[in-house]
Amino acid sequence: MFFFRNLGINNKTIKELRKNQGFTAKELAIKLKVDSKVIKMIDNKKLKDVPEPLKTKISPVLRGDILNKIPWL
């Protein structure tokens, strides 16, 4: 079932996904513990075109999985 969850997200740009979650490039870089230059470099790429080590770090944040860890929900 998780296949259908990622179907639409892979064809969107990092910038679009980042804006949908309400993150700036700097905030996303802080969450991922990478330099903000890296985020700005991949901002115009689609998620499926991002190199694999970074893709595994960035996809849960951009999908909104981080919201599942909020204690009051």
Backbone bond lengths (Angstrom), bond angles and torsions (degrees), N, CA, C in turn:
res aa  C-N    CA-C-N  psi(-1)  N-CA   C-N-CA  omega(-1)  CA-C   N-CA-C  phi
1 M - - - 1.443 - - 1.513 112.69 -
2 F 1.319 118.03 -26.69 1.454 119.48 -177.04 1.524 111.80 -69.02
3 F 1.332 117.90 -14.99 1.460 120.93 178.03 1.523 110.58 -60.47
4 F 1.312 116.97 -43.01 1.457 120.62 -178.22 1.521 112.18 -70.59
5 R 1.298 116.71 -22.81 1.461 121.02 179.97 1.520 111.64 -67.59
6 N 1.325 117.68 -34.97 1.454 122.05 -176.88 1.517 113.07 -96.46
7 L 1.309 118.31 1.50 1.452 121.40 -174.05 1.524 112.33 -61.89
8 G 1.289 119.01 -46.91 1.451 121.68 -177.05 1.513 114.01 -84.91
9 I 1.300 117.77 -22.73 1.455 121.10 -174.86 1.527 112.22 -76.03
10 N 1.317 118.30 -28.33 1.460 121.17 -176.01 1.519 113.27 -69.94
11 N 1.308 118.33 -24.97 1.457 121.19 -177.42 1.520 113.57 -94.10
12 K 1.313 117.97 4.02 1.467 121.50 178.85 1.522 109.56 -98.85
13 T 1.332 115.56 154.20 1.458 119.67 179.48 1.519 109.95 -77.90
14 I 1.316 115.06 158.45 1.463 121.03 179.09 1.521 109.90 -61.71
15 K 1.315 116.70 -39.44 1.464 120.79 -179.20 1.526 111.00 -62.38
16 E 1.321 117.00 -42.68 1.455 120.80 -179.82 1.532 111.16 -65.81
17 L 1.329 116.61 -43.32 1.459 120.58 179.16 1.523 111.40 -67.06
18 R 1.328 115.22 -37.96 1.470 120.52 179.46 1.519 110.14 -65.13
19 K 1.319 117.38 -43.53 1.466 121.28 179.89 1.527 111.39 -67.30
20 N 1.343 117.40 -34.40 1.466 120.61 177.97 1.524 111.63 -64.43
21 Q 1.322 117.44 -32.55 1.463 121.64 178.64 1.526 111.49 -86.43
22 G 1.332 117.86 -10.45 1.460 121.31 176.75 1.514 114.36 85.80
23 F 1.324 118.04 22.72 1.455 122.33 179.82 1.523 110.99 -100.62
24 T 1.327 115.81 142.87 1.457 119.89 166.69 1.523 106.54 -86.82
25 A 1.323 116.40 171.60 1.469 119.99 -179.54 1.526 110.36 -63.52
26 K 1.312 116.45 -37.62 1.463 120.47 -179.25 1.529 110.98 -68.94
27 E 1.324 117.48 -42.22 1.461 120.98 179.13 1.527 111.69 -63.92
28 L 1.322 116.08 -40.81 1.460 120.01 178.14 1.521 111.11 -65.89
29 A 1.312 116.55 -38.33 1.465 120.43 177.96 1.526 110.91 -64.50
30 I 1.315 117.09 -38.57 1.460 120.49 178.14 1.525 110.37 -66.46
31 K 1.337 117.74 -42.11 1.471 121.27 178.38 1.520 111.57 -61.29
32 L 1.347 116.42 -38.55 1.463 120.74 -177.18 1.514 113.48 -89.43
33 K 1.334 116.55 -7.72 1.460 122.92 -178.36 1.532 111.72 59.67
34 V 1.343 114.23 46.04 1.462 121.30 173.68 1.521 107.68 -127.38
35 D 1.315 116.32 171.89 1.451 121.31 178.88 1.529 109.43 -75.53
36 S 1.310 117.25 146.91 1.467 120.50 -179.06 1.525 111.86 -67.56
37 K 1.322 117.07 -20.44 1.466 120.50 176.32 1.527 111.05 -64.62
38 V 1.312 116.00 -34.04 1.464 120.44 179.31 1.522 109.97 -65.67
39 I 1.312 117.20 -42.31 1.464 121.29 179.40 1.520 110.55 -65.81
40 K 1.313 116.71 -41.99 1.461 119.97 179.12 1.524 111.79 -66.62
41 M 1.346 116.90 -29.27 1.452 121.03 178.82 1.529 111.55 -69.74
42 I 1.324 117.19 -38.13 1.463 120.40 -176.71 1.523 112.53 -97.81
43 D 1.307 118.36 5.33 1.469 122.71 -174.04 1.521 113.16 -58.66
44 N 1.305 118.95 -36.28 1.463 121.67 -176.86 1.521 113.24 -95.56
45 K 1.334 117.81 4.55 1.465 121.56 177.47 1.519 109.68 -90.40
46 K 1.331 115.34 154.31 1.452 120.12 172.79 1.515 108.46 -77.34
47 L 1.312 116.39 156.17 1.465 120.79 -177.14 1.524 111.34 -60.93
48 K 1.324 117.26 -34.64 1.462 119.22 -179.54 1.522 112.67 -70.81
49 D 1.339 118.41 -16.36 1.458 122.58 -179.90 1.529 113.46 -94.64
50 V 1.316 117.76 -3.77 1.462 122.02 -179.72 1.531 108.48 -76.73
51 P 1.340 118.51 139.04 1.472 120.75 178.39 1.534 111.99 -57.89
52 E 1.309 115.94 148.76 1.463 122.62 -169.75 1.532 116.36 -58.05
53 P 1.327 122.06 -46.53 1.475 117.11 -178.21 1.532 113.14 -60.56
54 L 1.326 116.04 -37.32 1.462 120.00 179.59 1.528 110.88 -76.15
55 K 1.317 116.68 -33.40 1.459 121.07 -179.10 1.528 111.52 -63.56
56 T 1.326 116.84 -38.62 1.463 119.53 179.50 1.525 111.60 -70.29
57 K 1.321 117.37 -27.48 1.470 120.38 177.20 1.522 111.79 -78.24
58 I 1.332 116.34 -38.17 1.459 120.63 -169.49 1.531 113.36 -87.88
59 S 1.319 118.27 -29.84 1.460 119.68 -173.79 1.533 114.49 -64.14
60 P 1.345 121.88 -40.38 1.467 118.32 177.42 1.525 113.64 -63.93
61 V 1.308 116.75 -34.19 1.466 120.30 179.94 1.525 109.75 -69.43
62 L 1.333 117.09 -42.63 1.454 120.46 -177.61 1.527 112.72 -76.70
63 R 1.324 117.65 -22.14 1.466 121.22 175.22 1.511 111.70 -76.99
64 G 1.324 117.32 -23.73 1.459 120.98 -178.69 1.505 112.91 99.36
65 D 1.327 117.97 12.89 1.461 120.78 178.67 1.525 111.86 -65.27
66 I 1.313 117.01 -21.87 1.459 121.42 -179.92 1.532 110.42 -67.15
67 L 1.324 117.15 -23.53 1.462 120.70 179.41 1.521 112.10 -72.11
68 N 1.332 117.41 -18.92 1.456 120.89 179.48 1.521 112.15 -72.43
69 K 1.324 117.96 -14.48 1.453 121.14 -177.00 1.532 112.96 -95.61
70 I 1.308 118.16 4.90 1.457 121.75 178.69 1.527 108.54 -73.42
71 P 1.337 118.95 125.85 1.458 120.47 -172.23 1.531 115.18 -68.12
72 W 1.316 119.43 -24.41 1.459 119.85 -174.93 1.523 112.37 -91.76
73 L 1.326 118.59 2.29 1.469 120.20 177.08 1.496 111.66 -98.51
